[in-house]
Amino acid sequence: MALLPNVNNVTVPTSSFTLPSFAKINWSLEILGRRPDGYHQIRTLLQTISLHDDLTFSPDESLSLSCDDPSIPLGDENLIIRAARLLRSKCGNVAGARIHLEKRIPAQGGLGGGSSNAAIALLGLNRLWKLNIAPDELHEIAAELGADVPFFLAGGCVLAEGIGTDLIKVEDGKTHQLIIVTPNATISTAAAYAALKAPALTTFGDDTILSSSRAEADLEISRLCMSRNDFETVVFELEPEIERSKQALLNAGATSALLAGSGSSVFGIFESKEKQERAVRDMKAEPGWRVFPAVTVSRSEYRQALGSWRSPLSHS
């Protein structure tokens, strides 16, 4: 079973090209408090995984988006189109592009599919339009699109703080065998945050400073990894089916399982590929559930999968 795209002998077509758009999981997610600006202060350990969409870019006179999934919106509400228009406005560019999205990452699954699509759109269009935007500037543009978008310019394992845009790269660990389950239940991020009542949160002042050094980040990893997701209590109360899918992963042999982001997907870690494959067969018996085998994707694998676009991803 090939979980990663085939990236051997990557060549760049002169007319059109396709880039993978990877999903993510949260090894941990802590909601530290509501900020004065209304956003929530968080600390989360993000990890790219092999489940991915594909974006194909082709030159065109106008800007258009198509998708193999008819449920995906294709207008201004789609982050791919918003990323393209924001990039054009920042650069004074009027070029067009034809973008096709092959969708695999479940929408509203807590797996960052929309944010990943936006980041890959920035990278792909940066190349297609020959803009040569520097990494720091691309990061700033990505942050305007959403808190998770800058992470997908880097990939691998990253500690994210603030509203999620303050990123500290973490050394990648071993490859983990995963199963992602998206049950027949949905919950929006806004609804999940709304369910976190104010009395359970601490208000942070402007002088609050979270850890910002690589050394501090490295010390956090063993404490954070698979330790908690503060959304679990409220999400499981709102949608018991999501909690049931987590328990199903544990019953199928996962060594640990956790809600992905604010849901509705959950993921489990398995000790071997054989145990993962056996669990996939069992989990697919559940009606209405989407089950995806996956592996973690390191930062170097992430860059390799993006081929010639790996150089704009790194600040170091």
Secondary structure as UniProt FT lines:
FT   TURN            8..9
FT   STRAND          17..34
FT   TURN            36..37
FT   STRAND          40..60
FT   STRAND          63..67
FT   TURN            70..71
FT   TURN            76..77
FT   HELIX           79..91
FT   STRAND          96..102
FT   TURN            107..108
FT   HELIX           113..128
FT   TURN            129..130
FT   HELIX           135..145
FT   TURN            147..149
FT   HELIX           150..153
FT   STRAND          157..162
FT   TURN            163..165
FT   STRAND          166..170
FT   STRAND          177..182
FT   HELIX           189..195
FT   HELIX           198..200
FT   TURN            206..207
FT   HELIX           214..224
FT   TURN            225..227
FT   TURN            230..231
FT   HELIX           232..238
FT   HELIX           240..251
FT   TURN            252..253
FT   STRAND          256..259
FT   TURN            261..262
FT   STRAND          266..270
FT   HELIX           273..283
FT   TURN            284..285
FT   TURN            287..288
FT   STRAND          290..296
FT   HELIX           299..305
FT   HELIX           307..309
FT   HELIX           311..313
//
